[in-house]
Amino acid sequence: MPCVPSKSNQPPQLNKKIFLISISKPRIKTVNEIVSDMVEAEKVLQLSLKDVDALMPSAVKNQAIRDAKSVYKKSKKRGRFPFFRKPVCLWNNQNYTVKENTLEFPVLINGKSQRIGVKAIFNDYQKTLIEEVAKPGMLRITRKSGKWIAQIAVEDPELITVHTDIVMGVDLGSKFQP
């Protein structure tokens, strides 16, 4: 879903793209620093908001701490630790709302956490899924080809399976050379 700035209750001089950048870059830096600290300590660190010095809303800071713990645990099993570069913003389902064609989420404005509304383009299927059918999960906003893209994870409604004798093949896209 492409995100574009919208008219909202915020003053018109606020450039919403700048707020996304001002959250995404410190978030990546924070996750990398926390993972690095955990690698050095050779264990998962129990951190709170007070332990993390970054200019981000508390919801984003908490998510960065959770993400760093998850990355450390997964990477420890593999034996190598990643360094993230691509800026991304994440909010859990308690920290954002979808209203008609607007996404609202907290950002820092003059050092205080405030919600901004960003116009989003939803098709009918997406609107129905988010508003009526599925339980919304994590909101992820990233920049791709110069455009801001919002991704909302949704929990699939319970699917009904019907057992039949029909078999379906799946093309895995593997290249085969005879």
Secondary structure per residue as TSV (DSSP state, phi and psi in degrees):
chain	resnum	aa	ss	phi	psi
A	1	M	-	360.0	113.7
A	2	P	E	-65.9	141.4
A	3	C	E	-110.1	132.3
A	4	V	E	-133.4	148.7
A	5	P	E	-58.0	144.8
A	6	S	-	-126.0	168.9
A	7	K	-	-80.9	128.4
A	8	S	-	-144.4	-163.5
A	9	N	S	-74.6	-7.4
A	10	Q	S	-77.9	151.3
A	11	P	-	-58.4	145.3
A	12	P	T	-64.7	-20.5
A	13	Q	T	-75.5	-9.8
A	14	L	-	-74.4	121.3
A	15	N	-	-94.1	107.8
A	16	K	H	-67.3	-27.4
A	17	K	H	-64.1	-38.1
A	18	I	H	-62.1	-37.5
A	19	F	H	-66.4	-38.4
A	20	L	H	-64.4	-43.3
A	21	I	H	-65.2	-41.0
A	22	S	H	-68.2	-17.1
A	23	I	H	-94.8	-43.0
A	24	S	H	-67.1	-42.0
A	25	K	H	-67.8	-47.7
A	26	P	H	-64.0	-30.4
A	27	R	H	-63.2	-46.9
A	28	I	H	-63.0	-43.7
A	29	K	H	-60.4	-43.3
A	30	T	H	-63.8	-45.8
A	31	V	H	-60.6	-45.7
A	32	N	H	-61.2	-41.9
A	33	E	H	-65.8	-42.9
A	34	I	H	-65.0	-44.4
A	35	V	H	-61.1	-42.5
A	36	S	H	-60.8	-42.4
A	37	D	H	-62.9	-39.4
A	38	M	H	-67.9	-38.6
A	39	V	H	-62.9	-43.9
A	40	E	H	-63.4	-41.6
A	41	A	H	-79.0	-15.1
A	42	E	T	59.1	33.8
A	43	K	S	-163.1	164.7
A	44	V	-	-75.1	124.8
A	45	L	-	-88.0	140.0
A	46	Q	-	-90.0	101.5
A	47	L	-	-110.9	152.6
A	48	S	-	-124.8	178.4
A	49	L	G	-58.1	-34.8
A	50	K	G	-65.6	-26.6
A	51	D	G	-81.4	-14.1
A	52	V	-	-109.5	117.3
A	53	D	-	-100.4	94.0
A	54	A	-	-151.9	144.3
A	55	L	S	-84.9	85.4
A	56	M	S	-147.3	154.6
A	57	P	-	-60.5	151.3
A	58	S	H	-58.6	-34.6
A	59	A	H	-61.9	-41.1
A	60	V	H	-71.8	-38.7
A	61	K	H	-61.8	-47.0
A	62	N	H	-59.7	-41.5
A	63	Q	H	-65.3	-38.0
A	64	A	H	-62.7	-40.5
A	65	I	H	-63.2	-46.7
A	66	R	H	-61.8	-42.5
A	67	D	H	-63.7	-41.6
A	68	A	H	-63.0	-42.3
A	69	K	H	-61.2	-44.2
A	70	S	H	-63.2	-45.2
A	71	V	H	-61.9	-43.5
A	72	Y	H	-61.7	-46.8
A	73	K	H	-61.8	-44.9
A	74	K	H	-66.8	-41.9
A	75	S	H	-71.5	-32.2
A	76	K	H	-61.8	-38.5
A	77	K	H	-64.8	-36.9
A	78	R	H	-80.1	-23.6
A	79	G	T	87.9	7.8
A	80	R	-	-143.8	147.6
A	81	F	-	-117.3	130.2
A	82	P	-	-79.4	161.1
A	83	F	-	-122.0	115.3
A	84	F	-	-83.4	141.2
A	85	R	-	-124.1	-34.1
A	86	K	S	-74.6	117.7
A	87	P	-	-65.2	136.4
A	88	V	E	-149.8	146.4
A	89	C	E	-114.3	136.1
A	90	L	E	-130.7	137.0
A	91	W	E	-135.0	139.1
A	92	N	-	-80.4	173.1
A	93	N	T	-65.6	-12.1
A	94	Q	T	-87.1	-11.5
A	95	N	S	-113.7	8.2
A	96	Y	-	-141.7	159.2
A	97	T	E	-135.3	153.1
A	98	V	E	-114.7	118.0
A	99	K	E	-125.7	116.2
A	100	E	T	48.2	-111.4
A	101	N	T	-110.0	36.2
A	102	T	E	-133.4	137.3
A	103	L	E	-102.4	131.7
A	104	E	E	-118.6	131.8
A	105	F	E	-153.8	159.2
A	106	P	E	-81.1	140.7
A	107	V	E	-137.6	168.4
A	108	L	E	-89.9	124.7
A	109	I	E	-126.1	116.9
A	110	N	T	53.0	41.9
A	111	G	T	79.3	1.7
A	112	K	E	-119.8	144.2
A	113	S	E	-76.1	120.9
A	114	Q	E	-136.6	151.6
A	115	R	E	-85.1	139.3
A	116	I	E	-121.7	154.3
A	117	G	E	-106.8	132.1
A	118	V	E	-123.3	127.7
A	119	K	E	-64.6	135.3
A	120	A	E	-129.7	147.4
A	121	I	-	-102.2	114.2
A	122	F	-	-114.4	140.9
A	123	N	-	-86.8	172.4
A	124	D	H	-59.8	-40.9
A	125	Y	H	-61.2	-45.3
A	126	Q	H	-63.9	-42.4
A	127	K	H	-59.6	-48.4
A	128	T	H	-61.3	-44.4
A	129	L	I	-61.1	-47.2
A	130	I	I	-71.9	-43.1
A	131	E	I	-83.9	-32.1
A	132	E	I	-121.8	-35.7
A	133	V	I	-98.1	-56.4
A	134	A	S	-100.9	160.7
A	135	K	E	-90.0	119.5
A	136	P	E	-68.2	144.3
A	137	G	E	-115.8	-133.7
A	138	M	E	-67.6	138.8
A	139	L	E	-102.0	127.6
A	140	R	E	-124.7	125.3
A	141	I	E	-118.7	126.7
A	142	T	E	-137.9	166.8
A	143	R	E	-107.1	128.4
A	144	K	E	-138.0	123.3
A	145	S	T	53.1	40.5
A	146	G	T	79.7	-0.2
A	147	K	E	-115.3	146.9
A	148	W	E	-85.2	128.8
A	149	I	E	-119.2	129.1
A	150	A	E	-104.1	134.8
A	151	Q	E	-124.1	126.5
A	152	I	E	-115.3	119.3
A	153	A	E	-75.0	136.4
A	154	V	E	-127.7	145.7
A	155	E	E	-83.1	123.6
A	156	D	-	-60.7	137.5
A	157	P	-	-64.5	156.5
A	158	E	-	-59.1	122.8
A	159	L	-	-89.5	141.3
A	160	I	-	-96.2	123.0
A	161	T	-	-101.7	140.2
A	162	V	-	-116.4	125.5
A	163	H	-	-85.2	122.7
A	164	T	-	-136.6	177.6
A	165	D	S	-91.2	2.6
A	166	I	-	-77.9	135.7
A	167	V	-	-116.5	138.8
A	168	M	-	-120.7	135.3
A	169	G	-	-90.8	154.3
A	170	V	-	-122.1	124.4
A	171	D	-	-84.7	115.4
A	172	L	-	-86.7	-2.5
A	173	G	-	76.7	14.5
A	174	S	-	-74.3	141.3
A	175	K	-	-90.2	134.5
A	176	F	-	-121.5	129.8
A	177	Q	-	-113.7	116.7
A	178	P	-	-70.0	360.0
